[in-house]
């Protein structure tokens, strides 16, 4: 599937985890996986299951798109911002 880059997904998970101030150990417990598996996912060596990604979506209070295709999500969000700015200035 296009956009499913394990390294980018792992980076996104790590950033969101740090922003929420959750340790790898605590997040792994919430996902019911080992800390090693989570570390491997954050470093792009393995992909998390869909079930784990859905749990992350709830934990991080974000969309699945934000987790698995953050570049496309950010571009889409930017287009919406630009449209709103144009509409407000009329």
N, C-alpha and C positions, 0 to 999 in steps of 0.2 A: 504494500500500500504506500502510495506516495506521501511523503511528509513524516513517515514514521522512522525518524533517525534516533536510534537508541542513545547516542551521545548527547544530542540536544534535549531529548526527553529527560535524561539523567541530570543534566545541568539545570533544567527547569525545576525538577523535583528538589534538588539540593538548594537552589535559591529560595524556593517557597518554604522549604523546611527551616532554613536559617531565618527567614523573615518571621516565621511563626515561633521562633525560638524553641524548636523541638529537637532533641538529640536524635541521632540515628537509632540508638538503642530503643528509645521510647516510641519512635515512629514505627520501627520494625515490630515492636510488640503490638501496636494498634493494628498493623497490617497482618499480624500473625505469620511473619516470616522472620528469618534470621537477620541479624545485623549485618552479617557478611553478604547476604543476598541483596539487601538494600544498598550496601556500599557498592557492590558490583553493578547494580542498576544505575546508581548515581554516576558511576564512571563509564557507563555505556557498554559494559561487557555482557550484560543480560537485559532482557526486556521483562518488565513486570507483567503479570497476568491482567486481563481486563478487569477481573474482580478487584485486584489490588489498585488499579488505576481509578476505578469507580470509588473505592474507599478514600483514596487520596483526594479526589475531587471534592468529597464531602468534608474531609479534614481541612483542606486548604481553602474551602469555600470559593471554588472557581469552576470553570467549565472544563469538560474533557478536552475541548479544543485547545485551551490554554496549556494543558499538560503535554499533549502529543504533537501539537503543531503550532507552537508559540509564535513562530515568525509570521505565519499566515494570519493568526489571530490578531497580532499587533498591527499588521497592515490594515486589516479590516476595521479595527478600532480607530486607527488614524484616519481612515476615509470617513468614518462617521463623525469624528471630531471636526474635520474640515467642513463637512456638509453643514453641521450645526453652526459653525462660525459664520459661514456664508449666509445662512438663513437668518441669523440674529442681526447681521449688519444691514439687512434690507429695510 
